[in-house]
Amino acid sequence: MAARASRKLLRDFLFRRACTTPIASVRHRSSAAETAPKIPHFSKKGRLLTGTTLGLVIGGGAYVSTVDEATFCGWLFSATKLVNPFFALLDPEVAHRLGVSAAARGWVPREKRPDPSNLGLEVWGRKFSNPVGLAAGFDKNAEAVDGLLGLGFGFVEIGSVTPVPQEGNPKPRIFRLREEGAIINRCGFNSEGIVAVAKRLGAQHGKRKLDETTSPSSSSGEEVKPGGKAGPGIVGVNLGKNKTSEDASADYVQGVHTLSQYADYLVINVSSPNTPGLRMLQGRKQLKDLVKRVQAARDEMQWGEEGPPPLLVKIAPDLSKEDLEDIAAVALALRLDGLIISNTTVSRPDPVTTNPAASEAGGLSGKPLFNISTSLLKEMYILTRGKIPLIGCGGISSGEDAYKKIRAGASLVQLYTAFAYGGPALIPHIKAELSECLERDGFKSVSEAVGADCRVATPKV
C-alpha cells in the first residue's frame, strides 16, 4: 500500500511538471537546438531541485514499502519530537488547545505495537494493557478520548467535569517552569459542563463499541482484549463541583447520574487548590458524608453483569499525618474502590523557589512534585494495608519514575506535565523503560512489584 502511494505521488508530480512546461519551449524546440543557447542558472537549480524531490519521493516510498509496521510506527512517534519546539513558542493554553485538537482529529501517531507482556495487569476486574495513564486536566471535555488512547496510554481520565458550564479563573492561568520540568496552573475547573461531555462520551462510546464488535478479532474466538466498556483502553471520568455551588454532594451526584454509564471508573476530585473550599471536603466527616452519598447515587442505578463503575477519590499532597489517617479510615470503612495520589501542590519545593513564576498562585505539577507525592503514596499504602488500589500521580517523567511509584504502592500511574513537555514520543519510552525495570529486578509483572518498598513496613493483619 505504501508503494502504491509513493507511485501515485510520483505520477502526480510528473503530471504537474508536464502541465506547467511553457508552450513556447515546445514550439521553438528546433530552433533552440540549432542555436544551443547556454542554459540559464535558474534552470540548473530547477533541475537539481526536481531531481532531489524525485529522489526523495522514490526513496521514501521504497523505504516505507519495505519496513515493517512496528518500525514505521516507531519512526512516527520519534518524528513528533520535531514539533515540540514549535509548541514551546506558544502561549501554554494555546499550545494545550492545539494539542487537544490534534488528538481529537487524529493528527497524532497511533500505537500499533503491542505492549510488553509484563506490563499487563487487572484492577477492579478490568484488564489494562499497561499501567501508564493520562491524568485528568488534559482532555477536560472528552474531546479526544480515542486519539489519546491510540497514543498507547493504558487508560485516559477526562475532566474535571462540572454540572454547569463555567469559564474557570481569569487568564493567564497556566505558567511554564521549563527548567524545573514543572507547571503552575490555576484554571479553576474550566468546563463545558456534564451535558456537553455526556454527548461526546456517548458518541465516542458508541463508535468504539461498534468498532470493537465489527473488528475481525472480535469474532475469531481470540482472548478478550484489555479494555473497558467500549473496547480497548480504559476511560475514567473525573467529577468536580461548580465554584458557586452550595451543595457539593449534589454536584457530584449529578455527575454520577449523567456520566457513570460511560465511565470505566469515576473520580471524586476534592483536592484541586483552585476552587475555594474544595479541599475542606477531605476532612474525615465531610469526606465520609460525601462518599456515602455518591456511592448511594451510583448503586441505585441499574447495572448489568459488569456492575457499577469503581469510585475513587483524588487527594491533595498537602495533607498532615492526621489528615491521611482520617482519609485511610474512611476509605477502608466505606470500602472505597481506590485513591489517586496526588493532585497538584500549593507548596513550592526547591528548585522552584528561585523561579520568578513561583510567586504565581495555583497548583504546582511536574518533577518537583515527584518526591512529595511518592512519599505520600507510600504512606497511604501502609495506612490502607495494601487493600485499596492506588493510582500514583505527580512528577512522573520516565519509566524509572513510574517504577518507583509502583514499588511505593501504586497499581497504576498517571502523568500529564511530562507529556505536555515531551509529547507522544514519551509514552513508548516510559513503557519500554518500565518493562526493563521490572525485568531487572526479577518481577514478572507489574502486580508483583506493587508495594515492594512497603512490604517490610506494612503491619500484618
C-alpha positions in Angstrom: 0.0 0.0 0.0 2.9 2.3 0.8 4.4 1.5 -2.5 1.2 2.4 -4.3 1.0 5.7 -2.5 4.6 6.6 -3.5 3.9 5.6 -7.1 0.8 7.8 -7.2 2.7 10.7 -5.6 5.4 10.3 -8.3 2.8 10.2 -11.1 1.0 13.3 -9.9 4.3 15.1 -9.5 5.3 14.4 -13.1 1.9 15.3 -14.4 2.1 18.7 -12.7 5.5 19.3 -14.1 4.3 18.5 -17.6 1.3 20.8 -17.3 3.4 23.7 -16.2 6.0 23.4 -19.0 5.9 26.6 -21.1 4.3 26.1 -24.6 6.9 28.3 -26.2 9.6 25.9 -25.2 7.9 23.2 -27.3 7.1 25.5 -30.2 10.6 26.6 -30.8 12.4 23.4 -29.9 14.0 23.0 -33.4 15.5 26.5 -33.5 16.6 26.1 -29.9 18.6 23.1 -30.9 20.3 25.0 -33.6 21.4 27.9 -31.6 22.1 25.8 -28.5 22.0 28.7 -26.0 23.6 28.4 -22.6 21.2 27.1 -20.0 20.3 29.8 -17.5 21.5 29.4 -13.9 18.0 29.2 -12.5 17.2 26.2 -14.8 20.1 24.3 -13.3 18.7 24.9 -9.9 15.2 23.9 -11.0 16.6 20.6 -12.4 18.6 19.9 -9.3 15.5 20.6 -7.1 13.4 18.4 -9.4 15.9 15.6 -9.2 16.2 15.8 -5.5 12.5 15.8 -5.0 12.0 12.8 -7.2 14.8 11.0 -5.4 13.2 11.7 -2.0 9.8 10.6 -3.3 11.1 7.4 -4.8 13.5 6.6 -2.0 10.9 7.4 0.7 8.3 5.3 -1.0 10.7 2.4 -1.4 11.7 2.7 2.3 8.1 2.8 3.6 7.2 -0.2 1.4 9.9 -2.3 2.9 9.8 -1.5 6.6 7.6 -3.4 8.9 4.6 -1.7 10.7 6.4 -1.6 14.1 9.4 0.2 12.7 7.3 2.7 10.8 5.2 3.3 13.9 8.3 4.0 16.0 9.5 6.4 13.4 6.2 8.3 13.5 6.4 8.7 17.3 10.0 9.8 17.1 9.1 12.4 14.4 6.8 14.1 16.9 9.8 15.4 18.7 10.3 17.8 15.8 7.1 19.6 16.7 7.8 20.1 20.4 9.9 23.3 19.9 7.0 24.9 18.0 4.6 24.3 20.8 7.2 25.7 23.3 7.0 29.1 21.5 3.2 29.3 22.0 1.2 30.5 25.0 0.7 27.5 27.3 -3.0 27.5 27.0 -2.9 27.9 23.2 -0.4 25.0 22.9 -2.7 22.9 25.1 -5.7 23.7 22.9 -3.8 22.8 19.8 -2.7 19.5 21.4 -6.2 18.5 22.3 -7.5 19.5 18.8 -4.7 17.4 17.1 -5.6 14.3 19.2 -9.3 14.9 18.5 -8.8 15.0 14.7 -6.4 12.0 14.7 -3.4 14.1 13.8 -1.2 12.2 16.2 0.5 8.8 15.7 -1.4 5.7 16.6 0.4 2.9 18.5 0.3 -0.3 16.5 2.9 -2.2 18.6 1.8 -4.5 21.4 2.7 -3.5 24.9 5.4 -5.6 26.7 3.6 -8.6 28.3 4.9 -7.8 31.8 3.0 -4.5 31.8 -0.4 -6.1 31.6 -2.5 -6.2 34.8 -6.0 -6.4 36.2 -7.5 -3.9 38.5 -11.2 -3.7 39.6 -11.9 -6.7 37.3 -10.7 -4.6 34.3 -7.8 -5.6 32.2 -5.1 -2.9 31.5 -2.6 -3.4 28.7 -0.2 -1.2 30.6 -0.4 0.8 33.8 0.5 4.2 32.3 -2.4 6.6 32.1 -3.1 10.2 31.2 -4.2 12.3 34.2 -7.3 14.5 34.3 -6.8 18.0 33.1 -5.6 17.4 29.6 -8.9 16.4 28.0 -11.3 18.2 30.2 -14.3 18.0 27.9 -13.8 14.5 26.4 -12.9 15.8 23.0 -10.1 13.4 22.2 -10.6 10.1 24.0 -10.0 7.9 21.0 -6.9 9.8 19.8 -5.3 9.8 23.2 -6.0 6.1 23.8 -4.5 5.5 20.4 -1.2 7.0 21.6 -0.7 3.9 23.7 -1.9 5.0 27.2 -3.3 2.2 29.2 -6.1 4.5 30.3 -7.2 8.1 29.9 -9.0 10.1 32.6 -11.2 13.0 31.3 -12.3 16.1 33.3 -12.7 17.5 35.8 -16.3 17.9 34.7 -18.7 20.3 36.5 -22.5 20.1 36.3 -22.9 23.6 34.9 -20.5 25.1 32.3 -18.1 27.6 33.8 -15.1 29.6 32.4 -12.8 29.0 35.3 -10.3 31.6 36.6 -9.2 34.6 34.6 -6.3 34.2 32.1 -3.3 33.9 32.2 -3.7 30.9 34.4 -1.0 28.4 33.2 2.7 29.1 33.7 5.6 27.1 32.5 8.7 26.4 34.6 10.6 24.7 31.9 14.0 24.4 33.6 12.4 22.6 36.5 10.1 20.5 34.3 7.1 21.9 36.1 3.9 23.9 35.5 1.8 26.1 37.8 -1.9 26.3 36.9 -4.9 28.0 38.5 -7.5 27.0 35.8 -10.3 26.6 38.3 -12.3 23.7 36.8 -13.0 25.4 33.4 -15.6 23.0 31.9 -18.2 22.8 29.2 -20.5 21.0 31.7 -21.8 17.5 32.0 -24.4 17.8 29.2 -21.8 18.6 26.5 -19.4 16.0 27.9 -22.1 13.3 28.1 -23.0 13.9 24.4 -19.3 13.4 23.4 -18.8 10.4 25.6 -22.0 8.8 24.3 -21.0 9.3 20.7 -17.4 8.1 21.3 -18.7 5.2 23.4 -21.0 4.0 20.6 -18.3 4.3 17.9 -15.7 2.4 19.9 -18.3 -0.3 20.8 -19.1 -0.6 17.1 -15.5 -0.8 16.0 -14.8 -3.4 18.6 -17.7 -5.6 17.7 -17.1 -5.4 13.9 -13.3 -5.9 14.1 -12.0 -9.3 12.8 -10.6 -10.3 16.1 -13.9 -9.8 17.9 -15.4 -12.8 16.0 -12.4 -15.0 15.8 -12.7 -16.6 19.2 -9.5 -15.0 20.5 -9.0 -13.9 24.1 -10.8 -10.7 25.0 -8.6 -7.6 24.6 -7.6 -5.5 27.6 -10.1 -2.6 27.9 -13.3 -1.3 29.4 -16.9 -0.9 28.5 -16.4 0.2 24.9 -13.3 -1.8 23.8 -9.5 -1.4 24.2 -8.4 1.3 26.6 -9.9 2.3 29.9 -11.8 5.6 30.3 -12.1 7.3 33.7 -14.3 10.3 34.4 -13.2 12.9 37.0 -16.0 14.8 38.6 -15.8 18.3 40.1 -18.1 20.9 41.6 -19.1 24.3 40.4 -17.4 27.3 42.1 -20.7 28.9 43.2 -22.4 25.6 44.3 -23.6 25.5 47.9 -24.2 21.7 47.9 -21.0 19.9 46.7 -22.5 16.5 47.2 -25.4 17.3 44.8 -22.9 18.3 42.1 -21.0 15.0 42.4 -24.3 13.1 42.5 -25.4 14.8 39.3 -22.2 13.9 37.6 -22.6 10.3 38.6 -26.2 10.1 37.3 -25.2 11.6 33.9 -21.8 10.3 33.2 -21.2 7.0 35.0 -22.8 4.9 32.2 -19.8 5.8 30.0 -17.1 5.5 32.7 -14.9 2.6 33.5 -14.2 4.3 36.8 -15.3 7.5 38.5 -13.2 10.0 40.5 -14.4 12.5 43.1 -12.0 15.4 42.9 -11.8 17.1 46.3 -8.2 18.2 46.1 -7.8 21.0 43.5 -6.4 24.1 45.1 -8.1 26.4 42.6 -11.7 26.1 43.8 -12.4 27.8 47.1 -13.3 25.5 49.9 -12.9 22.3 47.9 -10.1 20.8 49.9 -12.2 21.1 53.1 -14.1 18.2 51.8 -11.1 16.0 52.6 -11.9 16.2 56.3 -13.0 13.0 58.0 -16.7 13.8 58.5 -17.1 15.8 55.2 -15.4 13.1 53.2 -17.4 10.3 54.8 -20.7 12.0 54.2 -19.8 12.9 50.6 -18.6 9.4 49.6 -21.6 7.7 51.2 -24.0 9.9 49.2 -22.1 9.4 45.9 -21.9 5.7 46.4 -25.6 5.5 47.1 -26.3 7.5 43.9 -24.2 5.2 41.9 -25.6 2.0 43.4 -29.2 3.0 43.0 -28.7 3.0 39.2 -29.4 -0.2 37.2 -26.2 -2.0 36.1 -25.5 -5.1 34.0 -23.4 -8.1 34.9 -20.3 -5.9 35.0 -21.7 -3.9 37.9 -21.2 -0.2 38.7 -18.0 1.7 37.9 -15.4 1.8 40.7 -15.4 5.0 42.7 -12.1 6.7 43.6 -11.2 9.9 45.5 -8.3 12.1 44.4 -6.5 13.7 47.3 -4.0 16.6 47.8 -0.3 16.2 48.6 -0.5 19.0 51.2 -2.0 16.9 54.0 -0.9 16.3 57.6 -0.4 12.8 59.1 -3.7 13.1 60.8 -5.5 14.0 57.6 -4.0 10.9 55.9 -5.1 8.7 58.7 -8.6 10.1 58.5 -8.8 9.5 54.8 -7.5 6.0 55.1 -10.0 5.2 57.8 -12.9 6.5 55.6 -11.6 4.6 52.6 -11.4 1.3 54.5 -14.7 1.7 56.3 -16.7 2.6 53.2 -14.8 0.1 51.0 -13.7 2.8 48.6 -12.5 1.4 45.3 -9.4 3.4 45.1 -7.4 6.6 45.7 -5.4 8.9 43.4 -2.3 10.3 45.0 -1.9 13.1 44.3 -3.2 16.3 42.9 -1.1 19.5 42.5 0.6 21.1 45.4 0.4 24.7 46.7 3.9 24.4 48.1 7.0 25.5 46.2 9.8 23.0 46.9 13.3 23.5 45.6 14.4 24.3 43.0 11.1 26.0 42.1 11.6 28.8 44.8 14.1 30.6 42.6 11.9 30.7 39.5 10.1 34.0 39.0 6.9 32.1 38.3 6.9 30.6 41.7 5.0 33.6 43.1 2.0 32.8 40.9 -1.0 31.4 42.7 -2.1 27.9 41.8 -1.1 24.2 41.9 2.4 23.0 41.0 2.8 19.9 39.0 5.8 18.1 37.3 9.2 16.9 38.5 9.3 18.9 41.8 6.2 17.1 42.9 7.6 13.7 42.5 9.2 13.1 45.9 6.3 14.7 47.8 3.6 12.7 46.1 5.6 9.4 46.2 6.3 9.7 49.9 2.5 10.4 50.4 1.7 7.4 48.2 3.9 5.0 50.2 2.4 6.3 53.5 -1.2 5.8 52.2 -0.4 2.3 51.0 0.8 1.4 54.5 -2.2 3.1 56.2 -4.7 1.2 53.9 -2.6 -2.0 54.4 -2.5 -2.5 50.6 -6.2 -3.3 50.5 -7.2 -0.4 48.2 -5.8 0.1 44.7 -3.8 3.3 44.4 -3.0 5.4 41.4 0.3 7.2 41.6 0.3 10.7 40.1 2.8 13.5 40.3 6.1 14.2 38.7 6.5 11.1 36.5 8.7 11.7 33.5 10.4 8.4 32.9 9.9 4.6 33.2 12.1 4.7 36.3 9.8 7.2 37.9 6.8 5.1 37.1 8.5 2.1 38.6 9.3 3.9 41.8 5.6 4.8 42.2 4.6 1.2 41.7 7.1 0.0 44.3 5.7 2.6 46.6 2.3 1.1 46.3 0.7 2.3 43.1 -1.1 -0.3 40.9 -1.5 2.3 38.2 0.3 5.6 37.4 -0.6 8.8 35.6 1.3 11.7 34.0 0.4 15.0 32.5 3.1 17.7 32.8 5.9 15.5 31.3 3.5 14.6 28.4 2.9 18.3 27.8 6.7 18.8 27.5 7.7 15.6 25.9 4.8 14.9 23.6 3.7 11.5 22.2 7.3 10.1 21.9 7.5 10.0 25.7 4.8 7.3 26.0 6.5 4.3 24.4 9.8 5.4 26.0 8.2 5.2 29.5 6.6 1.8 28.9 9.8 0.3 27.5 11.9 1.6 30.4 9.3 0.4 32.9 9.3 -3.1 31.4 13.1 -3.1 31.7 13.0 -2.0 35.3 10.6 -4.9 36.1 12.9 -7.4 34.3 16.0 -6.0 36.0 14.6 -6.7 39.5 13.1 -10.1 38.7 9.4 -9.1 38.6 7.4 -11.0 36.0 4.5 -8.5 36.2 3.5 -5.0 37.5 1.3 -6.7 40.1 4.3 -8.4 41.7 6.1 -5.1 42.1 3.2 -3.1 43.7 4.2 -2.0 47.2 7.6 -3.8 47.1 9.2 -1.0 49.1 6.5 -1.1 51.8 6.1 -4.8 52.5 8.5 -4.8 55.4 6.8 -1.8 56.9 3.2 -2.9 56.3 1.6 -4.2 59.5 0.3 -7.7 59.4 -3.5 -8.2 59.7 
